[in-house]
Amino acid sequence: YIAEMLRGVIFDMDGTLVDSRLDFALIRKDLGLGEDDRVLEAIEQLNNPAEQDRLRGILYRHERAGAECATLMPGAQEFLEELTRRDIRCAIFTRNAREITELTLSRLNLHFDTIVARDDAPPKPDPSGLHLICERWQCRPDEVIYIGDYRFDLEAGARAGIRTMLYAPTTPDFEHDATEILKNFSDFWDLTRKEFT
């Protein structure tokens, strides 16, 4: 009952499709950042290239450890298979590095025709990566859905004019910022039935 109007689903990776067990509080501590600092932005704002490289190395070690222990979220495999069966395209838009993203997906035997990582576009909440995916797919923002687990995903989706679902099996403190909440991937079809029939 999903009509041709839905042409693609874009996923955040960590915390949405996969559980990388990344401890962002520990990452910020190891980087010497405050608990409210945005990791990538804080590193970019430094005026010391050597210090930037040192901090990027620390971040990379955390991300690589996450990639090597990542597991699929419950129901993710079945959901991806169903999207493929319905001929709905799938992409990844992540704040992670491309190398780490590809390592994670390869380990879990996941294949996406489009991946936009922080090497390819400004990191979320900048919406440029979502625009880039739509351009590559030659589709309009209202023909795709973006699924993510954090407020950056909600903000990027809103700024791109793309319908965005908050993947939240548990209740985050920013749940009220989401217009739609996806508790389980199997609920996706009920949430989209009204629009795409």
C-alpha positions in Angstrom: 0.0 0.0 0.0 3.0 2.3 -0.4 2.6 4.1 -3.7 5.2 5.2 -6.1 5.4 8.7 -4.5 7.8 7.3 -1.8 11.0 6.9 -3.8 13.6 6.7 -1.0 14.4 6.4 2.7 17.5 8.1 4.1 19.0 6.7 7.3 21.2 8.1 10.0 23.7 5.3 10.9 24.8 5.3 14.6 21.9 4.9 16.9 19.4 4.4 14.1 20.4 1.5 11.9 23.3 0.2 14.1 24.3 0.3 17.7 27.9 1.3 17.8 27.9 1.6 21.6 29.6 5.1 21.2 29.8 6.8 24.6 29.6 10.5 23.6 30.2 11.6 27.2 33.4 9.7 27.3 34.4 11.0 23.8 33.9 14.6 24.9 35.9 13.9 28.1 38.8 12.4 26.2 38.7 15.4 23.8 38.6 17.9 26.7 35.2 19.3 25.7 32.2 20.3 27.7 29.1 18.1 27.9 27.1 20.4 25.6 29.9 20.9 23.0 29.3 19.6 19.5 32.3 17.4 18.8 33.0 18.0 15.1 32.3 21.7 15.3 34.5 22.2 18.4 37.4 20.6 16.7 36.9 22.7 13.5 36.8 25.9 15.5 40.3 25.4 16.9 43.0 27.6 15.4 45.8 25.1 16.1 46.1 22.5 13.2 48.3 20.2 15.3 45.8 20.1 18.1 43.0 19.6 15.6 44.9 16.5 14.2 45.5 15.2 17.7 41.8 15.4 18.6 40.7 13.9 15.3 43.0 11.0 16.1 41.2 10.5 19.4 37.8 10.7 17.8 38.9 8.3 15.1 39.9 5.7 17.6 36.6 5.9 19.4 34.7 5.7 16.0 36.8 2.7 14.8 36.2 0.8 18.0 32.4 1.5 17.6 32.6 0.3 14.0 34.3 -3.0 15.1 31.6 -3.8 17.7 28.5 -2.4 15.9 25.4 -4.5 15.7 22.2 -4.0 13.8 19.2 -2.5 15.5 16.3 -4.8 16.0 14.2 -5.1 12.9 16.6 -3.1 10.7 17.6 -6.0 8.5 14.0 -7.0 7.8 13.0 -3.3 7.2 15.9 -2.9 4.6 14.9 -6.1 2.9 11.3 -4.9 2.6 12.3 -1.5 1.2 14.4 -3.4 -1.4 11.5 -5.6 -2.2 9.3 -2.5 -2.8 12.0 -1.0 -5.0 12.5 2.0 -2.6 16.0 3.3 -2.6 18.1 3.6 0.6 20.9 6.0 1.6 23.0 6.9 4.6 23.5 10.4 5.9 25.9 10.4 8.9 28.2 12.7 10.9 30.6 9.8 10.9 33.7 9.6 8.7 33.3 7.8 5.4 36.0 5.3 6.2 34.3 4.4 9.5 30.9 4.3 7.8 32.0 1.9 5.1 33.8 -0.3 7.6 30.6 -0.5 9.8 28.3 -1.3 6.8 30.8 -3.8 5.4 31.1 -5.7 8.7 27.3 -5.9 8.8 27.0 -6.8 5.1 24.8 -3.8 4.4 24.8 -2.2 1.0 23.6 1.4 0.1 23.7 3.0 -3.3 24.4 6.4 -1.7 26.4 7.3 1.4 27.0 10.9 2.5 29.4 11.2 5.4 31.2 14.2 7.0 33.9 13.9 4.3 31.2 14.5 1.6 29.1 17.3 3.0 28.9 19.6 6.0 27.8 17.6 9.1 24.2 17.7 10.4 22.3 19.7 11.3 23.4 21.3 8.0 20.9 19.9 5.5 23.3 19.9 2.5 23.9 16.2 2.6 20.1 15.6 2.3 19.9 17.9 -0.7 22.9 16.1 -2.2 21.1 12.7 -1.9 18.0 14.1 -3.5 20.0 15.5 -6.4 21.8 12.1 -6.9 18.4 10.3 -6.8 16.8 13.0 -9.0 13.9 13.3 -6.7 12.1 15.9 -4.7 12.3 16.3 -0.9 8.7 15.3 -0.5 9.4 12.0 -2.2 11.8 10.8 0.5 11.7 10.2 4.3 14.7 10.6 6.6 15.0 8.5 9.8 17.4 9.5 12.6 17.7 9.2 16.4 19.0 12.7 17.4 17.9 16.3 17.4 20.5 17.0 14.6 18.6 14.7 12.4 15.3 16.4 13.1 16.8 19.8 12.5 18.5 18.8 9.2 15.4 17.2 7.9 13.3 20.2 8.7 15.8 22.6 7.1 15.8 20.3 4.0 12.0 20.2 3.7 12.2 16.4 4.1 9.7 14.4 6.3 11.7 13.2 9.2 11.0 10.4 11.7 12.7 10.2 15.1 13.8 6.6 15.7 13.3 6.3 19.4 12.7 2.8 21.0 13.2 4.6 24.3 12.1 8.2 25.1 14.7 10.8 24.7 14.4 14.2 26.4 14.0 15.9 23.0 11.1 13.7 21.9 8.8 16.7 21.8 10.8 18.1 18.9 9.7 15.3 16.7 6.5 15.3 14.7 6.7 11.6 14.2 8.2 8.9 16.4 9.3 5.5 15.1 9.5 3.1 18.1 10.0 0.1 15.8 10.9 -0.2 12.2 7.8 -2.4 11.6 5.7 0.7 12.5 7.0 2.6 9.5 4.3 1.3 7.1 1.4 2.4 9.4 2.9 5.8 9.8 3.3 6.3 6.0 0.1 4.6 4.9 -2.1 7.8 5.0 0.3 9.8 2.8 1.4 7.3 0.3 -1.7 5.5 -0.8 
